[in-house]
Amino acid sequence: MLTIKVGAQEVFDESTDRFRFEGGFELELEHSLFSLSKWESEFEKPFLGDAPKTADEALAYIRCMTLTENPPGDFLEKLTPHNMEEINAYINKKMTATWFSDATPQTKRNTETVTAELIYYWMSVFQIEWEAQYWHLNRLFTLIRIANVKQDKPKKMTRAEIAQRQRELNAKRRAEWGTKG
């Protein structure tokens, strides 16, 4: 969850010789599958993908991300460029310690359009608890990717790969034991 200060005024406090913020309100946001599904319900088009969003669509997504109950009606207009940078940085965060090496088997790039319903389907297939729809979206995608990798059967080695592996093991053993074969 991201908490930002919106509509605050920067004021110089002479008693402490520092700037501080006065007024405004805190806005809590969550970039989640639930937020994405609310946005897609409203606009009836996929949120994810390369299609550019209009300024109104981007602001509507921020509204869909909002967890704060009863924010002021004009809170979207009070967002500063700094607020927008914070929101974009939050949306793009990895939000997990998990990483994938290049050795992780990759399947062919999926060309289907990813929508909220498809992600809900993946959650069902991998038996992911429904509570995960409120997680940061990137964290949920990582869990789905892990489930996909773990469910794949190990790829069988070809005869050439098996022979190469045996040659490498034999060479290692010869070097280790100082023998010629």
Backbone as ProteinMPNN parsed JSONL, in Angstrom:
{"seq_chain_A": "MLTIKVGAQEVFDESTDRFRFEGGFELELEHSLFSLSKWESEFEKPFLGDAPKTADEALAYIRCMTLTENPPGDFLEKLTPHNMEEINAYINKKMTATWFSDATPQTKRNTETVTAELIYYWMSVFQIEWEAQYWHLNRLFTLIRIANVKQDKPKKMTRAEIAQRQRELNAKRRAEWGTKG", "coords_chain_A": {"N_chain_A": [[0.844, -1.168, 0.0], [0.448, 2.253, -0.699], [0.964, 5.352, 0.796], [0.26, 8.67, 0.464], [0.729, 12.222, 0.772], [-1.6, 14.634, 0.065], [-2.451, 17.74, -1.328], [-1.243, 19.346, 0.58], [0.337, 22.249, 1.958], [3.492, 23.76, 1.651], [5.219, 25.195, 4.256], [7.242, 27.619, 5.86], [8.739, 27.204, 8.939], [9.631, 29.363, 11.29], [10.497, 29.071, 13.908], [11.783, 26.607, 14.05], [13.422, 26.746, 11.92], [12.92, 25.351, 9.547], [11.276, 23.812, 6.721], [7.885, 22.759, 6.58], [4.964, 20.729, 6.127], [1.585, 21.708, 5.856], [-1.871, 21.159, 6.414], [-3.928, 19.539, 3.93], [-4.381, 16.039, 3.126], [-4.116, 12.534, 3.853], [-3.695, 10.003, 1.457], [-4.484, 6.759, 0.683], [-3.362, 4.191, -1.374], [-3.671, 1.327, -3.547], [-2.167, -0.754, -5.832], [-3.566, -3.154, -7.437], [-5.028, -6.347, -8.382], [-7.727, -6.142, -7.898], [-8.156, -3.351, -8.092], [-7.448, -3.011, -10.765], [-9.458, -4.543, -11.991], [-11.72, -3.036, -11.351], [-11.201, -0.716, -12.853], [-11.157, -1.773, -15.479], [-13.797, -2.626, -15.629], [-15.103, -0.222, -15.736], [-14.06, 1.067, -18.07], [-14.145, -0.879, -20.006], [-12.085, -2.114, -21.478], [-8.797, -3.576, -21.947], [-6.479, -2.964, -19.315], [-3.764, -3.496, -18.934], [-0.844, -3.755, -20.998], [0.432, -2.375, -24.091], [-1.037, -0.265, -25.041], [-1.574, 3.179, -25.057], [-2.669, 5.282, -22.341], [-5.191, 7.719, -21.795], [-5.069, 10.947, -20.181], [-7.307, 11.216, -18.549], [-8.04, 8.507, -18.244], [-5.825, 7.532, -16.851], [-5.99, 8.997, -14.455], [-8.423, 8.011, -13.607], [-7.688, 5.421, -13.022], [-6.125, 5.846, -10.767], [-8.11, 6.703, -9.063], [-9.519, 4.308, -8.867], [-7.629, 2.836, -7.502], [-7.726, 3.876, -4.987], [-7.923, 3.565, -1.512], [-8.63, 5.033, 0.65], [-11.328, 6.071, 2.551], [-14.024, 8.06, 1.545], [-12.596, 10.332, 0.222], [-11.806, 13.81, -0.466], [-13.88, 15.273, -2.982], [-12.489, 16.481, -5.071], [-9.962, 15.392, -5.099], [-8.296, 14.219, -7.041], [-7.597, 16.317, -8.679], [-5.925, 17.702, -7.05], [-3.558, 16.378, -6.973], [-0.082, 16.491, -7.155], [2.771, 16.951, -9.386], [4.863, 15.636, -8.076], [3.434, 13.838, -6.441], [2.368, 12.227, -8.485], [4.715, 11.1, -9.513], [5.477, 9.564, -7.298], [3.346, 7.741, -7.225], [3.608, 6.447, -9.738], [6.162, 5.312, -9.398], [5.592, 3.555, -7.334], [3.716, 1.827, -8.584], [5.404, 0.596, -10.421], [7.185, -0.819, -8.844], [8.896, -3.777, -7.797], [8.182, -5.34, -5.557], [8.777, -7.752, -4.253], [11.064, -10.259, -3.06], [11.797, -12.234, -4.68], [13.506, -13.519, -7.498], [14.201, -14.243, -10.902], [16.302, -16.372, -12.643], [18.218, -16.355, -15.691], [18.351, -18.932, -16.438], [15.989, -20.046, -15.79], [13.36, -21.848, -17.112], [11.741, -20.574, -19.912], [8.59, -20.111, -21.294], [6.966, -19.949, -24.515], [6.333, -16.622, -25.592], [3.361, -15.31, -24.46], [0.668, -14.353, -26.37], [-1.859, -13.602, -25.824], [-4.364, -11.269, -24.785], [-4.017, -9.741, -21.716], [-6.266, -9.597, -19.209], [-8.266, -8.625, -16.357], [-9.983, -10.765, -15.824], [-8.625, -12.944, -16.95], [-6.408, -13.069, -15.287], [-7.684, -13.657, -12.874], [-8.564, -16.193, -13.623], [-6.077, -17.531, -13.826], [-5.406, -17.446, -11.131], [-7.345, -19.172, -10.141], [-6.696, -21.607, -11.445], [-4.155, -22.132, -10.377], [-4.8, -22.357, -7.773], [-4.703, -20.142, -6.011], [-5.234, -18.165, -3.2], [-8.139, -16.086, -2.815], [-7.728, -13.714, -1.497], [-5.386, -12.707, -2.458], [-6.009, -11.036, -4.552], [-5.933, -8.493, -3.644], [-3.318, -7.899, -3.249], [-0.235, -6.224, -4.152], [-0.014, -5.807, -7.606], [2.266, -6.641, -9.103], [3.505, -8.391, -7.344], [1.6, -10.418, -7.202], [1.71, -11.301, -9.877], [4.298, -12.378, -9.836], [3.952, -14.548, -8.096], [2.157, -16.074, -9.627], [3.796, -16.634, -11.804], [5.769, -18.194, -10.551], [4.201, -20.381, -9.737], [3.527, -21.359, -12.243], [6.044, -22.092, -13.298], [6.809, -24.044, -11.437], [4.886, -26.026, -11.809], [5.433, -27.081, -14.293], [6.67, -29.94, -16.002], [9.892, -31.403, -15.647], [12.178, -30.839, -18.309], [13.017, -33.31, -20.644], [16.255, -34.649, -21.221], [18.181, -34.651, -24.225], [19.755, -37.288, -26.167], [22.281, -36.413, -26.934], [22.743, -34.372, -25.081], [22.809, -35.852, -22.712], [25.07, -37.462, -23.204], [27.047, -35.456, -23.365], [26.946, -34.463, -20.764], [27.813, -36.71, -19.327], [30.461, -36.907, -20.323], [31.535, -34.543, -19.256], [31.255, -35.038, -16.469], [32.927, -37.319, -16.25], [35.41, -36.204, -16.977], [35.727, -34.387, -14.909], [35.891, -36.138, -12.707], [38.211, -37.59, -13.399], [40.106, -35.539, -13.221], [39.846, -34.892, -10.531], [40.648, -37.274, -9.217], [43.061, -37.727, -10.33], [43.59, -39.535, -12.417], [43.854, -41.382, -15.587], [41.708, -42.365, -16.834]], "CA_chain_A": [[0.0, 0.0, 0.0], [1.158, 3.526, -0.774], [0.298, 6.469, 1.462], [0.843, 9.946, 0.036], [0.12, 13.447, 1.297], [-2.174, 15.363, -1.066], [-3.027, 19.053, -1.043], [-0.557, 20.024, 1.674], [1.086, 23.45, 1.603], [4.796, 23.832, 2.291], [5.293, 26.42, 5.046], [8.502, 27.748, 6.59], [8.562, 27.374, 10.381], [10.772, 30.16, 11.753], [10.975, 28.607, 15.216], [12.687, 25.466, 13.85], [14.222, 27.018, 10.719], [12.692, 24.258, 8.601], [10.003, 23.777, 6.015], [6.993, 21.668, 6.957], [3.722, 20.714, 5.363], [0.364, 21.939, 6.623], [-3.118, 20.887, 5.706], [-3.959, 18.387, 3.046], [-4.887, 14.794, 3.682], [-3.391, 11.347, 3.417], [-4.411, 9.181, 0.502], [-3.941, 5.408, 0.632], [-3.585, 3.601, -2.692], [-3.183, -0.033, -3.749], [-2.115, -1.224, -7.222], [-3.916, -4.558, -7.247], [-5.954, -6.933, -9.338], [-9.046, -5.581, -7.597], [-8.166, -2.008, -8.702], [-7.429, -3.201, -12.214], [-10.773, -5.023, -12.438], [-12.66, -1.903, -11.279], [-10.922, 0.16, -13.997], [-11.604, -2.446, -16.698], [-15.264, -2.613, -15.621], [-15.532, 1.121, -16.126], [-13.663, 1.449, -19.43], [-14.417, -2.015, -20.878], [-10.931, -2.429, -22.321], [-7.695, -4.051, -21.099], [-5.617, -1.941, -18.724], [-2.372, -3.878, -19.164], [-0.447, -3.796, -22.403], [1.158, -1.216, -24.607], [-1.942, 0.806, -25.485], [-1.435, 4.345, -24.175], [-3.857, 5.725, -21.603], [-5.406, 9.16, -21.779], [-4.903, 11.509, -18.84], [-8.518, 10.879, -17.797], [-7.978, 7.09, -17.901], [-4.799, 7.376, -15.818], [-6.563, 9.506, -13.207], [-9.477, 7.077, -13.205], [-7.043, 4.275, -12.372], [-5.748, 6.281, -9.418], [-9.369, 6.67, -8.297], [-9.801, 2.893, -8.606], [-6.63, 2.367, -6.544], [-7.909, 4.564, -3.716], [-8.473, 2.837, -0.376], [-9.108, 6.021, 1.615], [-12.775, 6.252, 2.477], [-14.552, 9.413, 1.373], [-11.622, 11.411, -0.017], [-12.478, 14.985, -1.041], [-14.312, 15.054, -4.353], [-11.541, 17.026, -6.035], [-8.614, 14.956, -4.72], [-7.482, 13.94, -8.228], [-7.093, 17.603, -9.173], [-4.919, 18.201, -6.11], [-2.318, 15.604, -7.087], [1.038, 17.263, -7.69], [3.698, 16.113, -10.171], [5.591, 14.774, -7.135], [2.51, 12.75, -6.117], [2.285, 11.348, -9.65], [5.972, 10.349, -9.555], [5.391, 8.567, -6.231], [2.381, 6.723, -7.643], [4.218, 5.667, -10.825], [7.25, 4.508, -8.828], [4.94, 2.475, -6.586], [3.14, 0.884, -9.54], [6.491, -0.111, -11.102], [8.02, -1.562, -7.895], [8.88, -5.233, -7.896], [7.417, -5.739, -4.373], [9.096, -9.117, -3.846], [12.488, -10.59, -3.049], [11.985, -13.312, -5.651], [14.073, -13.155, -8.787], [14.269, -15.366, -11.825], [17.549, -16.365, -13.405], [18.037, -16.607, -17.121], [18.271, -20.378, -16.603], [14.603, -20.459, -15.57], [12.761, -22.109, -18.423], [10.735, -19.61, -20.372], [7.706, -20.622, -22.329], [6.776, -18.974, -25.582], [5.643, -15.402, -25.168], [1.928, -15.415, -24.611], [0.18, -13.21, -27.129], [-3.234, -13.269, -25.481], [-4.542, -10.022, -24.064], [-4.167, -10.0, -20.286], [-7.319, -8.809, -18.564], [-8.507, -9.03, -14.975], [-10.598, -12.096, -15.803], [-7.582, -13.935, -17.22], [-5.605, -13.182, -14.063], [-8.527, -14.421, -11.943], [-8.504, -17.579, -14.092], [-4.79, -18.077, -13.384], [-5.503, -17.653, -9.684], [-8.151, -20.384, -9.935], [-5.933, -22.761, -11.904], [-3.047, -22.384, -9.456], [-5.392, -22.41, -6.434], [-4.218, -19.01, -5.221], [-6.315, -17.627, -2.365], [-8.754, -14.879, -3.367], [-7.17, -12.556, -0.798], [-4.271, -12.204, -3.269], [-6.465, -10.002, -5.483], [-5.656, -7.198, -3.02], [-1.87, -7.712, -3.207], [0.358, -5.435, -5.233], [-0.176, -6.603, -8.817], [3.539, -7.258, -9.504], [3.72, -9.513, -6.438], [0.695, -11.475, -7.655], [2.282, -11.844, -11.116], [5.445, -13.206, -9.469], [3.421, -15.804, -7.569], [1.608, -16.819, -10.757], [4.93, -17.135, -12.594], [6.376, -19.284, -9.782], [3.295, -21.529, -9.84], [3.639, -21.872, -13.61], [7.349, -22.755, -13.428], [6.827, -25.229, -10.585], [3.991, -27.066, -12.308], [5.984, -27.668, -15.514], [7.475, -31.131, -15.824], [11.261, -31.168, -16.113], [12.406, -31.148, -19.721], [13.887, -34.469, -20.828], [17.505, -34.356, -21.921], [18.398, -35.406, -25.462], [20.906, -38.194, -26.063], [23.509, -35.613, -27.046], [22.925, -33.677, -23.803], [23.206, -36.863, -21.73], [26.466, -37.826, -23.508], [27.885, -34.316, -22.988], [26.978, -34.419, -19.29], [28.685, -37.811, -18.9], [31.847, -36.523, -20.63], [31.935, -33.53, -18.269], [31.425, -35.712, -15.173], [34.118, -38.167, -16.323], [36.582, -35.323, -16.963], [35.826, -33.847, -13.537], [36.357, -37.218, -11.832], [39.619, -37.864, -13.723], [40.917, -34.448, -12.654], [39.759, -35.0, -9.078], [41.373, -38.434, -8.731], [44.391, -37.779, -10.963], [43.71, -40.742, -13.24], [43.779, -41.137, -17.014], [40.487, -42.906, -17.384]], "C_chain_A": [[0.894, 1.237, 0.0], [0.324, 4.578, -0.067], [1.008, 7.744, 1.032], [0.065, 11.091, 0.669], [-0.327, 14.277, 0.093], [-2.726, 16.698, -0.573], [-2.375, 19.802, 0.102], [0.222, 21.231, 1.143], [2.415, 23.449, 2.357], [4.93, 25.203, 2.952], [6.625, 26.432, 5.783], [8.196, 28.038, 8.053], [9.794, 28.079, 10.919], [11.322, 29.674, 13.077], [11.953, 27.427, 15.076], [13.621, 25.649, 12.665], [14.101, 25.895, 9.677], [11.36, 24.445, 7.893], [9.197, 22.592, 6.534], [5.724, 21.788, 6.123], [2.538, 20.902, 6.298], [-0.845, 21.63, 5.762], [-3.022, 19.65, 4.842], [-4.517, 17.161, 3.747], [-4.046, 13.65, 3.147], [-4.287, 10.511, 2.52], [-3.718, 7.821, 0.449], [-4.351, 4.771, -0.691], [-3.05, 2.175, -2.729], [-3.306, -0.396, -5.22], [-2.34, -2.73, -7.173], [-4.809, -5.049, -8.378], [-7.356, -6.368, -9.133], [-9.187, -4.189, -8.224], [-8.245, -2.107, -10.218], [-8.806, -3.637, -12.72], [-11.825, -3.923, -12.358], [-12.471, -0.99, -12.486], [-11.435, -0.472, -15.287], [-13.131, -2.517, -16.774], [-15.802, -1.276, -16.115], [-15.259, 1.412, -17.597], [-13.874, 0.344, -20.466], [-13.329, -2.242, -21.927], [-9.784, -2.848, -21.408], [-6.853, -2.882, -20.578], [-4.148, -2.226, -19.03], [-2.085, -3.928, -20.653], [0.178, -2.48, -22.81], [0.259, -0.067, -25.031], [-1.839, 1.983, -24.524], [-2.769, 4.715, -23.525], [-3.967, 7.245, -21.725], [-5.185, 9.638, -20.349], [-6.111, 11.165, -17.974], [-8.512, 9.413, -17.368], [-6.95, 6.842, -16.793], [-5.321, 7.862, -14.466], [-7.669, 8.59, -12.695], [-8.862, 5.851, -12.537], [-6.615, 4.633, -10.955], [-6.989, 6.278, -8.522], [-9.717, 5.233, -7.933], [-8.831, 2.3, -7.58], [-6.893, 2.874, -5.132], [-8.584, 3.692, -2.67], [-9.068, 3.781, 0.666], [-10.61, 6.208, 1.443], [-13.125, 7.729, 2.413], [-13.478, 10.485, 1.206], [-12.383, 12.621, -0.568], [-12.78, 14.745, -2.519], [-13.315, 15.51, -5.4], [-10.11, 16.531, -5.79], [-7.733, 14.661, -5.927], [-6.875, 15.217, -8.793], [-5.989, 18.155, -8.291], [-3.604, 17.426, -6.165], [-1.245, 16.443, -7.766], [1.879, 16.363, -8.598], [4.503, 15.161, -9.28], [4.717, 13.585, -6.718], [2.45, 11.739, -7.26], [3.556, 10.508, -9.796], [5.963, 9.247, -8.501], [4.476, 7.411, -6.643], [2.98, 5.841, -8.734], [5.347, 4.783, -10.317], [6.669, 3.316, -8.062], [4.372, 1.409, -7.524], [4.238, 0.022, -10.168], [7.401, -0.906, -10.165], [7.83, -3.052, -8.054], [8.05, -5.846, -6.756], [7.632, -7.193, -3.932], [10.603, -9.305, -3.853], [12.809, -11.677, -4.066], [12.586, -12.769, -6.934], [14.161, -14.431, -9.615], [15.571, -15.258, -12.6], [17.228, -16.605, -14.869], [17.906, -18.099, -17.388], [16.843, -20.889, -16.37], [13.949, -20.68, -16.918], [11.663, -21.104, -18.746], [9.869, -20.276, -21.423], [7.598, -19.559, -23.411], [6.013, -17.774, -25.045], [4.164, -15.545, -25.488], [1.411, -14.161, -25.309], [-1.26, -12.858, -26.78], [-3.266, -11.985, -24.659], [-4.816, -10.338, -22.596], [-5.195, -9.027, -19.721], [-7.479, -9.324, -17.139], [-9.078, -10.443, -14.911], [-9.572, -13.195, -16.068], [-6.716, -14.135, -15.971], [-6.395, -13.94, -12.99], [-8.541, -15.913, -12.332], [-7.203, -18.23, -13.634], [-4.808, -18.355, -11.884], [-6.282, -18.937, -9.391], [-7.355, -21.633, -10.298], [-4.839, -23.126, -10.901], [-3.499, -22.409, -7.998], [-4.808, -21.352, -5.499], [-5.407, -18.424, -4.475], [-6.836, -16.307, -2.942], [-8.248, -13.607, -2.686], [-6.039, -11.911, -1.616], [-4.708, -11.16, -4.288], [-6.201, -8.601, -4.938], [-4.158, -6.938, -2.877], [-1.449, -6.738, -4.296], [0.388, -6.336, -6.461], [1.119, -7.304, -9.235], [3.873, -8.458, -8.617], [2.83, -10.693, -6.842], [1.219, -12.109, -8.942], [3.477, -12.744, -10.826], [4.975, -14.552, -8.944], [2.857, -16.671, -8.695], [2.736, -17.413, -11.596], [5.615, -18.299, -11.879], [5.515, -20.54, -9.905], [3.401, -22.167, -11.218], [4.947, -22.638, -13.797], [7.361, -24.065, -12.648], [5.943, -26.356, -11.116], [4.525, -27.74, -13.565], [6.82, -28.898, -15.18], [8.887, -30.816, -16.301], [11.423, -31.613, -17.56], [13.367, -32.332, -19.82], [15.119, -34.061, -21.63], [17.584, -35.211, -23.186], [19.588, -36.344, -25.252], [22.213, -37.427, -26.104], [23.795, -34.88, -25.725], [23.375, -34.647, -22.708], [24.669, -37.247, -21.935], [27.415, -36.701, -23.097], [28.035, -34.243, -21.465], [27.907, -35.515, -18.761], [30.154, -37.491, -19.153], [32.359, -35.524, -19.602], [32.164, -34.165, -16.895], [32.673, -36.578, -15.152], [35.391, -37.321, -16.263], [36.804, -34.76, -15.56], [36.388, -34.913, -12.593], [37.827, -37.566, -12.1], [40.535, -36.816, -13.114], [40.961, -34.559, -11.132], [40.615, -36.133, -8.526], [42.755, -38.602, -9.374], [44.616, -39.041, -11.78], [43.589, -40.389, -14.708], [42.523, -41.745, -17.617], [40.097, -44.176, -16.897]], "O_chain_A": [[1.956, 1.256, 0.622], [-0.88, 4.686, -0.3], [2.218, 7.88, 1.215], [-1.097, 10.944, 1.049], [0.474, 14.583, -0.79], [-3.382, 16.769, 0.466], [-2.915, 20.812, 0.554], [0.703, 21.22, 0.01], [2.456, 23.171, 3.555], [4.777, 26.237, 2.301], [7.086, 25.4, 6.27], [7.488, 28.993, 8.373], [10.871, 27.488, 11.002], [12.511, 29.85, 13.346], [12.853, 27.272, 15.901], [14.502, 24.823, 12.424], [15.077, 25.546, 9.015], [10.455, 25.124, 8.377], [9.757, 21.553, 6.885], [5.459, 22.817, 5.502], [2.493, 20.333, 7.388], [-0.833, 21.817, 4.546], [-2.131, 18.82, 5.017], [-5.064, 17.259, 4.846], [-3.36, 13.775, 2.132], [-5.476, 10.335, 2.788], [-2.515, 7.738, 0.201], [-5.518, 4.803, -1.079], [-2.091, 1.849, -2.03], [-4.396, -0.356, -5.791], [-1.413, -3.493, -6.9], [-5.278, -4.273, -9.211], [-8.085, -6.143, -10.099], [-10.219, -3.881, -8.82], [-9.004, -1.387, -10.867], [-9.269, -3.158, -13.756], [-12.726, -3.87, -13.195], [-13.447, -0.536, -13.083], [-12.072, 0.2, -16.098], [-13.697, -2.473, -17.866], [-16.814, -1.209, -16.813], [-16.123, 1.941, -18.297], [-13.794, 0.598, -21.668], [-13.61, -2.521, -23.092], [-9.788, -2.518, -20.222], [-6.556, -1.939, -21.311], [-3.383, -1.315, -19.346], [-2.99, -4.122, -21.465], [0.419, -1.596, -21.988], [0.759, 1.012, -25.351], [-1.996, 1.815, -23.315], [-3.841, 4.49, -24.087], [-2.962, 7.955, -21.756], [-5.121, 8.833, -19.42], [-5.958, 10.856, -16.792], [-8.931, 9.096, -16.254], [-7.185, 6.029, -15.9], [-5.112, 7.204, -13.446], [-7.829, 8.417, -11.487], [-9.436, 5.3, -11.597], [-6.729, 3.812, -10.044], [-6.915, 5.892, -7.356], [-10.16, 4.965, -6.817], [-9.183, 1.36, -6.868], [-6.329, 2.344, -4.175], [-9.665, 3.149, -2.897], [-9.909, 3.377, 1.468], [-11.099, 6.467, 0.343], [-12.572, 8.542, 3.153], [-13.45, 11.45, 1.97], [-13.492, 12.468, -1.081], [-12.011, 14.083, -3.215], [-13.298, 14.977, -6.51], [-9.152, 17.173, -6.221], [-6.518, 14.837, -5.842], [-5.765, 15.199, -9.324], [-5.2, 18.989, -8.735], [-2.645, 17.781, -5.48], [-1.476, 17.031, -8.822], [1.715, 15.143, -8.581], [4.791, 14.029, -9.668], [5.201, 12.455, -6.648], [2.477, 10.531, -7.024], [3.483, 9.335, -10.162], [6.391, 8.125, -8.772], [4.804, 6.244, -6.431], [2.874, 4.616, -8.664], [5.482, 3.637, -10.747], [7.194, 2.205, -8.137], [4.536, 0.215, -7.275], [4.019, -1.163, -10.419], [8.302, -1.601, -10.635], [6.749, -3.527, -8.401], [7.29, -6.786, -6.991], [6.755, -7.789, -3.307], [11.328, -8.603, -4.558], [13.977, -11.998, -4.284], [12.218, -11.69, -7.397], [14.192, -15.542, -9.085], [15.906, -14.204, -13.142], [16.12, -17.004, -15.23], [17.408, -18.498, -18.441], [16.526, -22.028, -16.713], [13.977, -19.798, -17.776], [10.778, -20.838, -17.932], [10.374, -20.929, -22.335], [8.067, -18.432, -23.253], [5.163, -17.898, -24.164], [3.77, -15.853, -26.613], [1.691, -13.042, -24.879], [-1.83, -11.933, -27.357], [-2.323, -11.663, -23.937], [-5.727, -11.1, -22.271], [-5.016, -7.81, -19.753], [-6.894, -10.342, -16.768], [-8.699, -11.228, -14.042], [-9.647, -14.267, -15.467], [-6.34, -15.263, -15.649], [-5.832, -14.773, -12.279], [-8.531, -16.784, -11.462], [-7.214, -19.347, -13.116], [-4.29, -19.372, -11.426], [-5.916, -19.698, -8.495], [-7.343, -22.605, -9.544], [-4.627, -24.304, -10.614], [-2.67, -22.474, -7.091], [-4.466, -21.636, -4.35], [-6.469, -18.213, -5.061], [-6.07, -15.514, -3.489], [-8.341, -12.525, -3.266], [-5.77, -10.717, -1.48], [-3.861, -10.459, -4.842], [-6.242, -7.627, -5.69], [-3.765, -5.861, -2.428], [-2.199, -6.462, -5.233], [0.774, -7.501, -6.367], [1.075, -8.451, -9.679], [4.458, -9.433, -9.088], [3.274, -11.841, -6.822], [1.177, -13.331, -9.085], [3.659, -13.763, -11.492], [5.535, -15.588, -9.304], [3.068, -17.884, -8.702], [2.647, -18.555, -12.046], [6.0, -19.28, -12.516], [6.031, -21.631, -10.148], [3.368, -23.391, -11.338], [4.955, -23.716, -14.391], [7.861, -25.078, -13.136], [6.238, -27.528, -10.886], [4.118, -28.859, -13.879], [7.577, -28.906, -14.209], [9.067, -30.053, -17.25], [10.874, -32.633, -17.977], [14.405, -32.353, -19.159], [15.053, -33.262, -22.564], [17.112, -36.347, -23.211], [20.332, -36.209, -24.282], [23.153, -37.76, -25.381], [24.947, -34.781, -25.304], [24.218, -34.306, -21.879], [25.427, -37.35, -20.97], [28.478, -36.967, -22.538], [29.125, -33.991, -20.951], [28.697, -35.272, -17.849], [31.003, -37.766, -18.305], [33.489, -35.643, -19.128], [33.157, -33.864, -16.232], [33.406, -36.585, -14.163], [36.344, -37.683, -15.573], [37.938, -34.672, -15.09], [37.261, -34.622, -11.775], [38.596, -37.806, -11.169], [41.59, -37.133, -12.565], [42.007, -34.342, -10.521], [41.244, -35.976, -7.479], [43.516, -39.499, -9.011], [45.732, -39.557, -11.824], [43.266, -39.253, -15.057], [42.312, -41.634, -18.825], [39.069, -44.708, -17.314]]}, "name": "protein", "num_of_chains": 1, "seq": "MLTIKVGAQEVFDESTDRFRFEGGFELELEHSLFSLSKWESEFEKPFLGDAPKTADEALAYIRCMTLTENPPGDFLEKLTPHNMEEINAYINKKMTATWFSDATPQTKRNTETVTAELIYYWMSVFQIEWEAQYWHLNRLFTLIRIANVKQDKPKKMTRAEIAQRQRELNAKRRAEWGTKG"}
